[in-house]
């Protein structure tokens, strides 16, 4: 199981985004006996994604206002 959530870090009490990955350990009958998991700090990635969305929205608005467009070619 994998999901993203905001948690408060113990060292500075700041809320940050984390990717949570958990996997159950099962016994021979399939019953869950333990959980193993990791928390990966993804705050910087989330901020970069938001900056990209904002930049793209700004470009789209500018192109709409000026009635222009752009394209990219990978030669």
PyMOL Python script that loads the backbone (N, CA, C, O; Angstrom):
from pymol import cmd

cmd.read_pdbstr("""\
ATOM      1  N   UNK A   1       0.849  -1.158   0.000  1.00  0.00           N
ATOM      2  CA  UNK A   1       0.000   0.000   0.000  1.00  0.00           C
ATOM      3  C   UNK A   1       0.908   1.238   0.000  1.00  0.00           C
ATOM      4  O   UNK A   1       1.925   1.281   0.693  1.00  0.00           O
ATOM      5  N   UNK A   2       0.520   2.225  -0.781  1.00  0.00           N
ATOM      6  CA  UNK A   2       1.306   3.439  -0.895  1.00  0.00           C
ATOM      7  C   UNK A   2       0.349   4.635  -0.970  1.00  0.00           C
ATOM      8  O   UNK A   2      -0.633   4.610  -1.713  1.00  0.00           O
ATOM      9  N   UNK A   3       0.646   5.675  -0.195  1.00  0.00           N
ATOM     10  CA  UNK A   3      -0.173   6.881  -0.255  1.00  0.00           C
ATOM     11  C   UNK A   3       0.654   8.079   0.208  1.00  0.00           C
ATOM     12  O   UNK A   3       1.747   7.914   0.750  1.00  0.00           O
ATOM     13  N   UNK A   4       0.124   9.286  -0.010  1.00  0.00           N
ATOM     14  CA  UNK A   4       0.783  10.516   0.404  1.00  0.00           C
ATOM     15  C   UNK A   4      -0.048  11.172   1.489  1.00  0.00           C
ATOM     16  O   UNK A   4      -1.277  11.184   1.419  1.00  0.00           O
ATOM     17  N   UNK A   5       0.629  11.722   2.499  1.00  0.00           N
ATOM     18  CA  UNK A   5      -0.073  12.367   3.605  1.00  0.00           C
ATOM     19  C   UNK A   5       0.828  13.423   4.232  1.00  0.00           C
ATOM     20  O   UNK A   5       2.049  13.397   4.077  1.00  0.00           O
ATOM     21  N   UNK A   6       0.198  14.352   4.943  1.00  0.00           N
ATOM     22  CA  UNK A   6       0.953  15.372   5.672  1.00  0.00           C
ATOM     23  C   UNK A   6       1.095  14.925   7.126  1.00  0.00           C
ATOM     24  O   UNK A   6       0.121  14.545   7.775  1.00  0.00           O
ATOM     25  N   UNK A   7       2.319  14.982   7.612  1.00  0.00           N
ATOM     26  CA  UNK A   7       2.607  14.642   9.009  1.00  0.00           C
ATOM     27  C   UNK A   7       3.467  15.733   9.618  1.00  0.00           C
ATOM     28  O   UNK A   7       4.160  16.469   8.916  1.00  0.00           O
ATOM     29  N   UNK A   8       3.408  15.820  10.934  1.00  0.00           N
ATOM     30  CA  UNK A   8       4.245  16.777  11.651  1.00  0.00           C
ATOM     31  C   UNK A   8       5.538  16.077  12.045  1.00  0.00           C
ATOM     32  O   UNK A   8       5.521  15.044  12.715  1.00  0.00           O
ATOM     33  N   UNK A   9       6.671  16.661  11.615  1.00  0.00           N
ATOM     34  CA  UNK A   9       7.967  16.085  11.961  1.00  0.00           C
ATOM     35  C   UNK A   9       8.267  16.320  13.436  1.00  0.00           C
ATOM     36  O   UNK A   9       7.955  17.381  13.978  1.00  0.00           O
ATOM     37  N   UNK A  10       8.867  15.339  14.077  1.00  0.00           N
ATOM     38  CA  UNK A  10       9.159  15.425  15.508  1.00  0.00           C
ATOM     39  C   UNK A  10      10.217  16.487  15.809  1.00  0.00           C
ATOM     40  O   UNK A  10      10.109  17.205  16.803  1.00  0.00           O
ATOM     41  N   UNK A  11      11.244  16.590  14.953  1.00  0.00           N
ATOM     42  CA  UNK A  11      12.365  17.465  15.287  1.00  0.00           C
ATOM     43  C   UNK A  11      12.039  18.953  15.241  1.00  0.00           C
ATOM     44  O   UNK A  11      12.582  19.721  16.036  1.00  0.00           O
ATOM     45  N   UNK A  12      11.162  19.382  14.326  1.00  0.00           N
ATOM     46  CA  UNK A  12      10.870  20.821  14.236  1.00  0.00           C
ATOM     47  C   UNK A  12       9.375  21.141  14.296  1.00  0.00           C
ATOM     48  O   UNK A  12       8.991  22.306  14.192  1.00  0.00           O
ATOM     49  N   UNK A  13       8.528  20.119  14.462  1.00  0.00           N
ATOM     50  CA  UNK A  13       7.078  20.295  14.606  1.00  0.00           C
ATOM     51  C   UNK A  13       6.416  20.918  13.380  1.00  0.00           C
ATOM     52  O   UNK A  13       5.298  21.424  13.479  1.00  0.00           O
ATOM     53  N   UNK A  14       7.082  20.892  12.228  1.00  0.00           N
ATOM     54  CA  UNK A  14       6.535  21.434  10.996  1.00  0.00           C
ATOM     55  C   UNK A  14       5.799  20.335  10.232  1.00  0.00           C
ATOM     56  O   UNK A  14       6.243  19.188  10.186  1.00  0.00           O
ATOM     57  N   UNK A  15       4.662  20.708   9.633  1.00  0.00           N
ATOM     58  CA  UNK A  15       3.939  19.756   8.776  1.00  0.00           C
ATOM     59  C   UNK A  15       4.625  19.688   7.420  1.00  0.00           C
ATOM     60  O   UNK A  15       4.968  20.710   6.827  1.00  0.00           O
ATOM     61  N   UNK A  16       4.819  18.467   6.943  1.00  0.00           N
ATOM     62  CA  UNK A  16       5.437  18.242   5.640  1.00  0.00           C
ATOM     63  C   UNK A  16       4.732  17.081   4.959  1.00  0.00           C
ATOM     64  O   UNK A  16       4.085  16.266   5.618  1.00  0.00           O
ATOM     65  N   UNK A  17       4.860  17.006   3.632  1.00  0.00           N
ATOM     66  CA  UNK A  17       4.294  15.901   2.865  1.00  0.00           C
ATOM     67  C   UNK A  17       5.241  14.705   2.914  1.00  0.00           C
ATOM     68  O   UNK A  17       6.458  14.853   2.798  1.00  0.00           O
ATOM     69  N   UNK A  18       4.660  13.520   3.089  1.00  0.00           N
ATOM     70  CA  UNK A  18       5.416  12.270   3.094  1.00  0.00           C
ATOM     71  C   UNK A  18       4.734  11.251   2.196  1.00  0.00           C
ATOM     72  O   UNK A  18       3.509  11.228   2.083  1.00  0.00           O
ATOM     73  N   UNK A  19       5.541  10.408   1.559  1.00  0.00           N
ATOM     74  CA  UNK A  19       5.024   9.242   0.862  1.00  0.00           C
ATOM     75  C   UNK A  19       5.140   8.088   1.852  1.00  0.00           C
ATOM     76  O   UNK A  19       6.214   7.830   2.397  1.00  0.00           O
ATOM     77  N   UNK A  20       4.035   7.404   2.077  1.00  0.00           N
ATOM     78  CA  UNK A  20       3.974   6.309   3.038  1.00  0.00           C
ATOM     79  C   UNK A  20       3.832   5.002   2.275  1.00  0.00           C
ATOM     80  O   UNK A  20       2.940   4.841   1.443  1.00  0.00           O
ATOM     81  N   UNK A  21       4.720   4.084   2.571  1.00  0.00           N
ATOM     82  CA  UNK A  21       4.651   2.751   1.964  1.00  0.00           C
ATOM     83  C   UNK A  21       4.620   1.728   3.092  1.00  0.00           C
ATOM     84  O   UNK A  21       5.487   1.735   3.965  1.00  0.00           O
ATOM     85  N   UNK A  22       3.622   0.848   3.075  1.00  0.00           N
ATOM     86  CA  UNK A  22       3.502  -0.175   4.111  1.00  0.00           C
ATOM     87  C   UNK A  22       3.214  -1.527   3.472  1.00  0.00           C
ATOM     88  O   UNK A  22       2.519  -1.625   2.461  1.00  0.00           O
ATOM     89  N   UNK A  23       3.765  -2.561   4.088  1.00  0.00           N
ATOM     90  CA  UNK A  23       3.596  -3.931   3.604  1.00  0.00           C
ATOM     91  C   UNK A  23       3.361  -4.824   4.821  1.00  0.00           C
ATOM     92  O   UNK A  23       4.114  -4.749   5.792  1.00  0.00           O
ATOM     93  N   UNK A  24       2.342  -5.658   4.784  1.00  0.00           N
ATOM     94  CA  UNK A  24       2.098  -6.554   5.924  1.00  0.00           C
ATOM     95  C   UNK A  24       2.970  -7.811   5.843  1.00  0.00           C
ATOM     96  O   UNK A  24       3.279  -8.308   4.760  1.00  0.00           O
ATOM     97  N   UNK A  25       3.349  -8.300   7.007  1.00  0.00           N
ATOM     98  CA  UNK A  25       3.985  -9.617   7.082  1.00  0.00           C
ATOM     99  C   UNK A  25       2.905 -10.568   7.593  1.00  0.00           C
ATOM    100  O   UNK A  25       2.258 -10.299   8.604  1.00  0.00           O
ATOM    101  N   UNK A  26       2.721 -11.665   6.895  1.00  0.00           N
ATOM    102  CA  UNK A  26       1.649 -12.608   7.237  1.00  0.00           C
ATOM    103  C   UNK A  26       2.229 -13.938   7.716  1.00  0.00           C
ATOM    104  O   UNK A  26       3.327 -14.335   7.324  1.00  0.00           O
ATOM    105  N   UNK A  27       1.473 -14.606   8.562  1.00  0.00           N
ATOM    106  CA  UNK A  27       1.889 -15.945   8.985  1.00  0.00           C
ATOM    107  C   UNK A  27       1.437 -16.964   7.939  1.00  0.00           C
ATOM    108  O   UNK A  27       0.913 -16.583   6.892  1.00  0.00           O
ATOM    109  N   UNK A  28       1.632 -18.237   8.208  1.00  0.00           N
ATOM    110  CA  UNK A  28       1.309 -19.285   7.223  1.00  0.00           C
ATOM    111  C   UNK A  28      -0.172 -19.347   6.888  1.00  0.00           C
ATOM    112  O   UNK A  28      -0.539 -19.806   5.806  1.00  0.00           O
ATOM    113  N   UNK A  29      -1.022 -18.898   7.789  1.00  0.00           N
ATOM    114  CA  UNK A  29      -2.467 -18.914   7.532  1.00  0.00           C
ATOM    115  C   UNK A  29      -2.960 -17.624   6.890  1.00  0.00           C
ATOM    116  O   UNK A  29      -4.154 -17.474   6.632  1.00  0.00           O
ATOM    117  N   UNK A  30      -2.052 -16.699   6.633  1.00  0.00           N
ATOM    118  CA  UNK A  30      -2.428 -15.459   5.973  1.00  0.00           C
ATOM    119  C   UNK A  30      -2.811 -14.330   6.902  1.00  0.00           C
ATOM    120  O   UNK A  30      -3.187 -13.251   6.444  1.00  0.00           O
ATOM    121  N   UNK A  31      -2.721 -14.563   8.213  1.00  0.00           N
ATOM    122  CA  UNK A  31      -3.057 -13.518   9.175  1.00  0.00           C
ATOM    123  C   UNK A  31      -1.893 -12.528   9.280  1.00  0.00           C
ATOM    124  O   UNK A  31      -0.727 -12.920   9.328  1.00  0.00           O
ATOM    125  N   UNK A  32      -2.238 -11.239   9.316  1.00  0.00           N
ATOM    126  CA  UNK A  32      -1.195 -10.212   9.446  1.00  0.00           C
ATOM    127  C   UNK A  32      -0.644 -10.250  10.863  1.00  0.00           C
ATOM    128  O   UNK A  32      -1.393 -10.170  11.837  1.00  0.00           O
ATOM    129  N   UNK A  33       0.685 -10.373  10.966  1.00  0.00           N
ATOM    130  CA  UNK A  33       1.332 -10.407  12.277  1.00  0.00           C
ATOM    131  C   UNK A  33       2.185  -9.165  12.540  1.00  0.00           C
ATOM    132  O   UNK A  33       2.428  -8.822  13.697  1.00  0.00           O
ATOM    133  N   UNK A  34       2.643  -8.486  11.487  1.00  0.00           N
ATOM    134  CA  UNK A  34       3.440  -7.272  11.623  1.00  0.00           C
ATOM    135  C   UNK A  34       3.236  -6.400  10.388  1.00  0.00           C
ATOM    136  O   UNK A  34       2.838  -6.870   9.322  1.00  0.00           O
ATOM    137  N   UNK A  35       3.521  -5.122  10.572  1.00  0.00           N
ATOM    138  CA  UNK A  35       3.535  -4.187   9.451  1.00  0.00           C
ATOM    139  C   UNK A  35       4.929  -3.612   9.336  1.00  0.00           C
ATOM    140  O   UNK A  35       5.564  -3.290  10.341  1.00  0.00           O
ATOM    141  N   UNK A  36       5.399  -3.485   8.117  1.00  0.00           N
ATOM    142  CA  UNK A  36       6.666  -2.820   7.837  1.00  0.00           C
ATOM    143  C   UNK A  36       6.361  -1.613   6.961  1.00  0.00           C
ATOM    144  O   UNK A  36       5.542  -1.692   6.044  1.00  0.00           O
ATOM    145  N   UNK A  37       7.023  -0.495   7.247  1.00  0.00           N
ATOM    146  CA  UNK A  37       6.730   0.683   6.456  1.00  0.00           C
ATOM    147  C   UNK A  37       7.858   1.691   6.425  1.00  0.00           C
ATOM    148  O   UNK A  37       8.799   1.632   7.217  1.00  0.00           O
ATOM    149  N   UNK A  38       7.738   2.614   5.492  1.00  0.00           N
ATOM    150  CA  UNK A  38       8.686   3.717   5.380  1.00  0.00           C
ATOM    151  C   UNK A  38       7.918   5.011   5.161  1.00  0.00           C
ATOM    152  O   UNK A  38       6.834   5.023   4.576  1.00  0.00           O
ATOM    153  N   UNK A  39       8.496   6.081   5.636  1.00  0.00           N
ATOM    154  CA  UNK A  39       8.000   7.433   5.365  1.00  0.00           C
ATOM    155  C   UNK A  39       9.112   8.158   4.621  1.00  0.00           C
ATOM    156  O   UNK A  39      10.236   8.248   5.115  1.00  0.00           O
ATOM    157  N   UNK A  40       8.805   8.673   3.442  1.00  0.00           N
ATOM    158  CA  UNK A  40       9.779   9.422   2.650  1.00  0.00           C
ATOM    159  C   UNK A  40       9.296  10.863   2.532  1.00  0.00           C
ATOM    160  O   UNK A  40       8.187  11.114   2.061  1.00  0.00           O
ATOM    161  N   UNK A  41      10.122  11.800   2.957  1.00  0.00           N
ATOM    162  CA  UNK A  41       9.771  13.220   2.894  1.00  0.00           C
ATOM    163  C   UNK A  41       9.739  13.658   1.432  1.00  0.00           C
ATOM    164  O   UNK A  41      10.753  13.592   0.737  1.00  0.00           O
ATOM    165  N   UNK A  42       8.563  14.109   0.965  1.00  0.00           N
ATOM    166  CA  UNK A  42       8.412  14.536  -0.435  1.00  0.00           C
ATOM    167  C   UNK A  42       7.977  16.003  -0.524  1.00  0.00           C
ATOM    168  O   UNK A  42       7.435  16.431  -1.543  1.00  0.00           O
ATOM    169  N   UNK A  43       8.215  16.764   0.538  1.00  0.00           N
ATOM    170  CA  UNK A  43       7.814  18.170   0.567  1.00  0.00           C
ATOM    171  C   UNK A  43       8.423  18.955  -0.595  1.00  0.00           C
ATOM    172  O   UNK A  43       7.721  19.725  -1.250  1.00  0.00           O
ATOM    173  N   UNK A  44       9.717  18.771  -0.857  1.00  0.00           N
ATOM    174  CA  UNK A  44      10.368  19.493  -1.951  1.00  0.00           C
ATOM    175  C   UNK A  44       9.753  19.133  -3.300  1.00  0.00           C
ATOM    176  O   UNK A  44       9.561  20.004  -4.149  1.00  0.00           O
ATOM    177  N   UNK A  45       9.445  17.856  -3.497  1.00  0.00           N
ATOM    178  CA  UNK A  45       8.803  17.433  -4.746  1.00  0.00           C
ATOM    179  C   UNK A  45       7.432  18.084  -4.896  1.00  0.00           C
ATOM    180  O   UNK A  45       7.083  18.558  -5.977  1.00  0.00           O
ATOM    181  N   UNK A  46       6.659  18.109  -3.818  1.00  0.00           N
ATOM    182  CA  UNK A  46       5.326  18.722  -3.863  1.00  0.00           C
ATOM    183  C   UNK A  46       5.432  20.206  -4.215  1.00  0.00           C
ATOM    184  O   UNK A  46       4.641  20.711  -5.011  1.00  0.00           O
ATOM    185  N   UNK A  47       6.401  20.903  -3.627  1.00  0.00           N
ATOM    186  CA  UNK A  47       6.584  22.329  -3.926  1.00  0.00           C
ATOM    187  C   UNK A  47       6.985  22.538  -5.383  1.00  0.00           C
ATOM    188  O   UNK A  47       6.513  23.474  -6.028  1.00  0.00           O
ATOM    189  N   UNK A  48       7.852  21.674  -5.903  1.00  0.00           N
ATOM    190  CA  UNK A  48       8.263  21.776  -7.304  1.00  0.00           C
ATOM    191  C   UNK A  48       7.089  21.515  -8.240  1.00  0.00           C
ATOM    192  O   UNK A  48       6.945  22.199  -9.253  1.00  0.00           O
ATOM    193  N   UNK A  49       6.248  20.532  -7.913  1.00  0.00           N
ATOM    194  CA  UNK A  49       5.065  20.243  -8.729  1.00  0.00           C
ATOM    195  C   UNK A  49       4.124  21.440  -8.752  1.00  0.00           C
ATOM    196  O   UNK A  49       3.589  21.788  -9.805  1.00  0.00           O
ATOM    197  N   UNK A  50       3.917  22.075  -7.599  1.00  0.00           N
ATOM    198  CA  UNK A  50       3.036  23.239  -7.532  1.00  0.00           C
ATOM    199  C   UNK A  50       3.610  24.409  -8.321  1.00  0.00           C
ATOM    200  O   UNK A  50       2.873  25.123  -9.000  1.00  0.00           O
ATOM    201  N   UNK A  51       4.929  24.609  -8.233  1.00  0.00           N
ATOM    202  CA  UNK A  51       5.576  25.684  -9.002  1.00  0.00           C
ATOM    203  C   UNK A  51       5.413  25.434 -10.499  1.00  0.00           C
ATOM    204  O   UNK A  51       5.181  26.374 -11.259  1.00  0.00           O
ATOM    205  N   UNK A  52       5.531  24.187 -10.926  1.00  0.00           N
ATOM    206  CA  UNK A  52       5.354  23.845 -12.335  1.00  0.00           C
ATOM    207  C   UNK A  52       3.917  24.106 -12.785  1.00  0.00           C
ATOM    208  O   UNK A  52       3.693  24.688 -13.847  1.00  0.00           O
ATOM    209  N   UNK A  53       2.939  23.675 -11.976  1.00  0.00           N
ATOM    210  CA  UNK A  53       1.533  23.935 -12.318  1.00  0.00           C
ATOM    211  C   UNK A  53       1.264  25.430 -12.432  1.00  0.00           C
ATOM    212  O   UNK A  53       0.570  25.876 -13.346  1.00  0.00           O
ATOM    213  N   UNK A  54       1.807  26.187 -11.515  1.00  0.00           N
ATOM    214  CA  UNK A  54       1.618  27.641 -11.526  1.00  0.00           C
ATOM    215  C   UNK A  54       2.246  28.259 -12.769  1.00  0.00           C
ATOM    216  O   UNK A  54       1.643  29.120 -13.411  1.00  0.00           O
ATOM    217  N   UNK A  55       3.447  27.825 -13.105  1.00  0.00           N
ATOM    218  CA  UNK A  55       4.157  28.331 -14.273  1.00  0.00           C
ATOM    219  C   UNK A  55       3.400  27.995 -15.559  1.00  0.00           C
ATOM    220  O   UNK A  55       3.274  28.835 -16.451  1.00  0.00           O
ATOM    221  N   UNK A  56       2.901  26.763 -15.646  1.00  0.00           N
ATOM    222  CA  UNK A  56       2.141  26.358 -16.827  1.00  0.00           C
ATOM    223  C   UNK A  56       0.857  27.178 -16.961  1.00  0.00           C
ATOM    224  O   UNK A  56       0.491  27.581 -18.065  1.00  0.00           O
ATOM    225  N   UNK A  57       0.179  27.423 -15.853  1.00  0.00           N
ATOM    226  CA  UNK A  57      -1.049  28.226 -15.879  1.00  0.00           C
ATOM    227  C   UNK A  57      -0.743  29.655 -16.322  1.00  0.00           C
ATOM    228  O   UNK A  57      -1.501  30.247 -17.090  1.00  0.00           O
ATOM    229  N   UNK A  58       0.363  30.201 -15.840  1.00  0.00           N
ATOM    230  CA  UNK A  58       0.765  31.555 -16.222  1.00  0.00           C
ATOM    231  C   UNK A  58       1.045  31.617 -17.728  1.00  0.00           C
ATOM    232  O   UNK A  58       0.629  32.564 -18.395  1.00  0.00           O
ATOM    233  N   UNK A  59       1.744  30.617 -18.265  1.00  0.00           N
ATOM    234  CA  UNK A  59       2.048  30.573 -19.696  1.00  0.00           C
ATOM    235  C   UNK A  59       0.772  30.454 -20.524  1.00  0.00           C
ATOM    236  O   UNK A  59       0.621  31.146 -21.531  1.00  0.00           O
ATOM    237  N   UNK A  60      -0.140  29.589 -20.111  1.00  0.00           N
ATOM    238  CA  UNK A  60      -1.402  29.415 -20.841  1.00  0.00           C
ATOM    239  C   UNK A  60      -2.188  30.720 -20.864  1.00  0.00           C
ATOM    240  O   UNK A  60      -2.720  31.114 -21.902  1.00  0.00           O
ATOM    241  N   UNK A  61      -2.258  31.388 -19.717  1.00  0.00           N
ATOM    242  CA  UNK A  61      -2.978  32.665 -19.650  1.00  0.00           C
ATOM    243  C   UNK A  61      -2.326  33.710 -20.548  1.00  0.00           C
ATOM    244  O   UNK A  61      -3.027  34.451 -21.238  1.00  0.00           O
ATOM    245  N   UNK A  62      -0.999  33.781 -20.551  1.00  0.00           N
ATOM    246  CA  UNK A  62      -0.293  34.743 -21.405  1.00  0.00           C
ATOM    247  C   UNK A  62      -0.542  34.442 -22.881  1.00  0.00           C
ATOM    248  O   UNK A  62      -0.746  35.362 -23.674  1.00  0.00           O
ATOM    249  N   UNK A  63      -0.528  33.173 -23.255  1.00  0.00           N
ATOM    250  CA  UNK A  63      -0.788  32.805 -24.647  1.00  0.00           C
ATOM    251  C   UNK A  63      -2.220  33.108 -25.044  1.00  0.00           C
ATOM    252  O   UNK A  63      -2.476  33.517 -26.177  1.00  0.00           O
ATOM    253  N   UNK A  64      -3.155  32.914 -24.130  1.00  0.00           N
ATOM    254  CA  UNK A  64      -4.555  33.237 -24.427  1.00  0.00           C
ATOM    255  C   UNK A  64      -4.730  34.744 -24.623  1.00  0.00           C
ATOM    256  O   UNK A  64      -5.424  35.182 -25.539  1.00  0.00           O
ATOM    257  N   UNK A  65      -4.098  35.523 -23.759  1.00  0.00           N
ATOM    258  CA  UNK A  65      -4.229  36.980 -23.861  1.00  0.00           C
ATOM    259  C   UNK A  65      -3.600  37.534 -25.132  1.00  0.00           C
ATOM    260  O   UNK A  65      -4.136  38.464 -25.735  1.00  0.00           O
ATOM    261  N   UNK A  66      -2.472  36.970 -25.543  1.00  0.00           N
ATOM    262  CA  UNK A  66      -1.759  37.477 -26.720  1.00  0.00           C
ATOM    263  C   UNK A  66      -2.111  36.726 -27.992  1.00  0.00           C
ATOM    264  O   UNK A  66      -1.620  37.053 -29.073  1.00  0.00           O
ATOM    265  N   UNK A  67      -2.964  35.720 -27.860  1.00  0.00           N
ATOM    266  CA  UNK A  67      -3.373  34.889 -29.005  1.00  0.00           C
ATOM    267  C   UNK A  67      -2.151  34.300 -29.733  1.00  0.00           C
ATOM    268  O   UNK A  67      -2.053  34.324 -30.960  1.00  0.00           O
ATOM    269  N   UNK A  68      -1.241  33.780 -28.928  1.00  0.00           N
ATOM    270  CA  UNK A  68      -0.039  33.120 -29.472  1.00  0.00           C
ATOM    271  C   UNK A  68       0.006  31.694 -28.950  1.00  0.00           C
ATOM    272  O   UNK A  68      -0.866  31.268 -28.193  1.00  0.00           O
ATOM    273  N   UNK A  69       1.014  30.977 -29.358  1.00  0.00           N
ATOM    274  CA  UNK A  69       1.204  29.612 -28.908  1.00  0.00           C
ATOM    275  C   UNK A  69       2.676  29.264 -28.900  1.00  0.00           C
ATOM    276  O   UNK A  69       3.522  30.100 -29.218  1.00  0.00           O
ATOM    277  N   UNK A  70       2.972  28.071 -28.549  1.00  0.00           N
ATOM    278  CA  UNK A  70       4.363  27.604 -28.552  1.00  0.00           C
ATOM    279  C   UNK A  70       4.379  26.121 -28.882  1.00  0.00           C
ATOM    280  O   UNK A  70       3.372  25.425 -28.762  1.00  0.00           O
ATOM    281  N   UNK A  71       5.532  25.665 -29.294  1.00  0.00           N
ATOM    282  CA  UNK A  71       5.706  24.240 -29.549  1.00  0.00           C
ATOM    283  C   UNK A  71       7.144  23.879 -29.253  1.00  0.00           C
ATOM    284  O   UNK A  71       8.021  24.743 -29.228  1.00  0.00           O
ATOM    285  N   UNK A  72       7.380  22.615 -29.032  1.00  0.00           N
ATOM    286  CA  UNK A  72       8.721  22.112 -28.776  1.00  0.00           C
ATOM    287  C   UNK A  72       9.006  20.980 -29.745  1.00  0.00           C
ATOM    288  O   UNK A  72       8.152  20.129 -29.991  1.00  0.00           O
ATOM    289  N   UNK A  73      10.201  20.978 -30.287  1.00  0.00           N
ATOM    290  CA  UNK A  73      10.600  19.947 -31.232  1.00  0.00           C
ATOM    291  C   UNK A  73      11.885  19.322 -30.728  1.00  0.00           C
ATOM    292  O   UNK A  73      12.853  20.026 -30.440  1.00  0.00           O
ATOM    293  N   UNK A  74      11.898  18.009 -30.620  1.00  0.00           N
ATOM    294  CA  UNK A  74      13.090  17.274 -30.209  1.00  0.00           C
ATOM    295  C   UNK A  74      13.725  16.702 -31.464  1.00  0.00           C
ATOM    296  O   UNK A  74      13.341  15.636 -31.945  1.00  0.00           O
ATOM    297  N   UNK A  75      14.699  17.425 -31.981  1.00  0.00           N
ATOM    298  CA  UNK A  75      15.315  17.033 -33.243  1.00  0.00           C
ATOM    299  C   UNK A  75      16.218  15.912 -33.004  1.00  0.00           C
ATOM    300  O   UNK A  75      16.848  15.417 -33.939  1.00  0.00           O
TER     301      UNK A  75
END
""", "prot")
cmd.dss("prot")
cmd.show_as("cartoon", "prot")
cmd.util.cbc("prot")
cmd.orient("prot")
